Amino acid sequence: MSFKPRKLIEELPAVSHGGLIQAELTELGLKPEDIIDFSVSTNPFMPPPGIRDVISSSPIERYPDSTSAALTLKLAERHGLPAEAIVVASGTTELIRAVALACLRPRDKVIIIEPTYGEYEPAVRLSGGKILHLRAQEAAGFVPDIAAVINMISTYRPRALFLCNPNNPTGILLPEYDIERITASLGDTLLVLDEAYMTFIEAGWSSLDLSNRANVVIMRSMTKDYGLPGLRLGYAVTGSAIARYLRKVLPPWNVNAAAQAAGLAVLDMDDYLAETVRLTMEAKEYLVAELRKMNYSVVPSSTNYFIVKVGHAALFRRRLLKHRIMVRDCTSFGLPEYVRIAARPLEECRRLIEAIRLMHEAPSG
């Protein structure tokens, strides 16, 4: 008899993500460097100048600091928080798994507001939790019904609520008032607030005061902010008790030396970050305006990416790929008529718009 994993693992659904798929490119006779990738939502003007030198000089011959102490302290100083409130990790996805492992028990009820990032579901399932789905509706512009969220919390008293804000893939940002309404209704429910894209919000609000609560975890992504997906870097802000739990379940040396060194360096580059965010958002507004001129329905978004209704998302993506351009098919989010597009430098955005116009002129090509 062949060895088999736990039934839970066999039944765990695969999660789709943006980014290049080598097998697909090989089939089309393309190389990664041939593609303009609008499917990933990292800062397109990053990493900052000099960061590659920082990475290349990092001490890879030694184990990294297992506590990421220097980076933790610098983040704490930046946010005016105690270092005990910061947990550094290899990206926010690692933190999602760590929260589930540390805080969820078998058969715990967990609310996930959809459509949203796909990694919440496997994290909950791996813990043995039971997912309660609450889906924002297309007719409401994909804005969640906050009264329905509060009612679900009151009815089911779940162990946790995962909320992506601004949301991926829709770019919807819930205002401070709505988050306060949710937190006021929590009781003992844990709120996991994924703010991976908050840096791209030009007129946002700071949720970090919520970290004073015993049952709130706020997650931020330095991978997205500074264009470091190949390194993986993120952090959580939370109460000291939950922070201790997360540190216990995260693996030792989870943040590599190069990522720690890069993180320390980029935190001194606020002006560069602000300018790149400005350029990114200008490029996004250009894309939205041009697509609407072509009568595409674009869902209003507060961040650097947006979803657009194209009819058959998989076909649209595949046809664009023949033009050496990639967008994110949103079928895995339960949105088979939508693609997600993340802003890139303006010249590349112009190439995307031109490719779509060519597709209109040759609809069967």
N, C-alpha and C positions, 0 to 999 in steps of 0.2 A: 504494500500500500504506500503510495507516495505521500510525503508530508504535506499537510495543508495548514494554512494559518487559521486564526480564529475566524468564525463565520462573519463577525463584524467587519474584519478586514476584507474578506472576499466580497462583501456587499458594499464596501465603501466606494462611492462614485468618484470617478476621476474629475479633476477640476481643470477647466480650460483657462488659459491666460493669454495675454497679448504677447507680442514678440515673434521673432523669426523661428520657423520650423525647418531645420536643415533638410529633412527628407523631402519636403514640399519644394524647396528651392532646387534641390538636385533634380527632381522630376522635371522642373521647368528650365533646367540648364542655367540656373542663376547662382550667384554667390552672395553671402550676407552683405558684402560691401556694395553690391549692386542696388540694394533696396533702400528706399526712403521710408522709414518706419513711423507711421502715424498711429500705430496700434498700442504703443506704450506711452504712459503719461508722465514720464520723468521730465525734469527741466531740460529743454533741448539745447541750452547754451552752456551746459555744464559737462564735465567737471571744470572747476575754475583753473586759471593758469597756475602752473607750478605744482599742482596736486600730483601729477604723475611722478615728479621728482620726489615728492614726499613719500609716495608709495614705494618707489624703487629703493629708497634709502631706509625703509622700515626694517627692524631687526628680525627677519624671518628665521634666523638661526636659533632664536630663543622662543620659548613659549610666550604667548601674549599674557598680559596681566589679566587674570581670570575675572577680576572685578571691574575692569575698565575704569579704574579709580580716577585717573586724570580727566577722562572725558566726562564721567559722571559729575565730577566737581565743577567742571566748566559749564555743563548744561544747567546744573543747579544754580550757579551764580547768574547765568543768563536769565533764568526765569524767577530769580528771587525766592528759591525754594530750598529746603534742606536736602542735602545729598541723599538722605535716606528715602526721599520720595521719588528718586530717579532710578530706573532700571534700564540699562543699555542692553541691546540685543542685536542679533544678526538679522535685522529687518523686522517690520511689524508682523509679518506672517509667523515668525518664530514666537513673538509675544502672544499672538492669538492662540497658538497651540499651548503655550505655557499657562495662560489664563485658564484654559479649559482643563488642563491637567491639574492645576493647583486648586481650582475653585469649584469644579463641577463633580457631581457624584452620579452613579448609575441611576437612571430614570428621572433625573432632574429635568424640569421643564425649562426650556430656553426659547425666548422670542428672537426671531431674526426678521428684520424689516427688509423686504425685497422690492424690486430687483436690487441685488447688491453683490459685493465681493464674495466670490465663491468659497473662500477658505474658512469662513465661519462654520459652515455646515460640517465638513469633515472633522474639524476640531471638536465640535459638540458630539458628533457620533463616536469618535474615538474615546471620549470620556463616558460613553453609555447614556448620554442625555437624550431627551426627547424634544424635537424641534417643533415649535409653534410658529407657523408661517403667517406673516401679515404683509400683504402685498399692496404697494402704492399703485394706483390705477392710472392708466394712460389718459383717461378722460379728465383726471385732476392734474395733468401735467407731471405725473409721477411724484407729486408732493404727498408725503405720508399723511394719513388722517390721524392727527394727534389725539383726538377724542377716542378713536378706536384703539390706539396704543395704550392709553391710560385705562380704558375699559378692560383690555386684555390683561394688563398687569393686575388690576383689581380682581378680575375673575379667576385667574389661574395662579396668582402669586408665584411667578416663575423664579427660578434660581438666578437667572441672568437675562439681560437684554443686550444684544449686539446691535449697535447703531453706527453706521458709517456717515460721517458728516464733515465736509461735503461728501455726498454719496458717490460711489463708483458702481455703475457707469454713468448715472444720470447727471451728475454735477449739481444736484439739488442741495442747497445749504439751508438747514433749519435755523431760524433765528434764535437768539438767546432766550426770548420769551418761551418758545416751544420747548427748548431743552430744560428750562426751569420748571415748566409744567410737568414734564416727564420725571425729573428728579424729585419733585415734590410728591409724586405718586409711588415712588419706588418701594417704600418700606424697607424690607431686607433684601430686595432684589439688587443684584450687582449690575451696574451700567458699564458696559464696555464701549467706550466712545472712540471710534477709529477716526482720527483726524490726519490721515496720511497726506492729504492734499491741502491742508489748511494754509500753508505758506502762500499758495496761489490766490488766496482770497484777499482782494485789495481793500475791502472795507468790512473786514470781519470783526469778530469779538473774541475775547480770550475766555476760554472755558477752564483755564488752569486753576482758578479758585475752587472749582468743584473737586479738585484732588484732595481738599481738606476733608471731604466726606469719606467715611469708612468703606463705602461700597461703590466707588467710581474708579475706573481705570481709563486714563486718556493715553492714546497711542499716537506718536508722531513719527514721520519717516524722513530721515536724512538721505536715504536712497533717492527719494523723489525730488527733494529740494535741490540736491547738489549733483544729481546725475551720477550716482554711484551704484547702479544695480549689480555690477560685477563684483562689488565688495560686500553689499548688504549691510545696512546700518539703520537702526531705529531705536526708539526708547519709549518707555512708559512713564507716566507721571501718575502717582497714586499714593494712597495712605501707606504709612510705614508697615502696617501689618501685612497687607497684600503684597507690598514690595518684597518683604521677607519671604513670603510664600513663592513668589516668582523666582527669586534668586535660588531657592532650594531646588526647583525643578528644572531650571535652565542648565544645559550641560556645561561642564567646565571649559574654559577657553572658547566660549561660544562666539566671541567677537575677535576676529583675527587681528594681528599686529598692524597690517596695512590699513584696515578699516579704522582702527582706533587712531592711528596717526593722521589719516585723512580727516576724520571727524574733528580732531583738535584743530587742524589747520583751517578748515572751511568755516569754523565758528568765528574766525577773525575777518571774514569776508562779507560783512553785512551789506556794504554798498554795492558790491558786485552782484550779490544775490538779489537785492532790490531792483537793480537795473535789468537783470535777466528776467525777473518776473514781469516787469513792465513790458519788455519786448515780447515775451510769450503771450501776454494777454492782448497786446495789439494784433499779433498774428492770429490769435483765436477769433477776434472780432472781424478781421478780414475774411477768414474762412466762413464764418456764420453769415456775413453779409452776402458773399458771393454765392453760397449755396441757396440762400433764400431768393436771390435773383433768378436762380434756375428752378424755383418753385419747390424746393425741398422743404419738408417740415423739420425744423431744428428745435429741439427741446431747449428752452432757456437754461443756461448753466452758469454757475457762479465761479467756476474754476477753469483750469487750462484745457479741459476736454469737454466734449458734448456728444450727445447722441443725435442721429439724424435718421429719419425714416426713408428707406430706399426701396422698399418692396420685398426683395429677396436678398437678405443680407449676405448669405454664403456666396451667391452668384456675383453680387456686386464686389465683394472682397476679391474673389478669384479673378474677375475681369480686371480689376485695378492692379492686381499682382502682375499681370502680363505687361503692364506699363511700369513695372518695377517700383510700385508703390503699395504699401500695406496699411490696411485699416483693421479695426477690431470687429469681427463678426460677433454680434451680441446674442446669438442664438443660445449660448450657454447661460445667459442671464434670463432666459425665457422671453427674449425679444427678437424673434427670428426676422422681423422686418427692419431692424435697426442695426446700424454700425456705430461704433464709437470712434471719434477722431480726436487726437490730441494735437495741439498746436506745435509747430516746428518753426524754424527760421522762415522769414517771409518769402524768400525766393523758393524754398521748397514748398511752401503753401501754394504759391502760384503754379508750380508744376502739378500739384494735386488737382487744382481747379481745372487746369488745362486738360489733364487726363480724363476727368469726369465729362468735360465738354466733348472730348473725342468719343467717349463712350456713347454719348447722346447722339452723335452724328452717325455712329456705326453700332446700333443697338445689339446686333447679333455678333459683333466682333469680340 
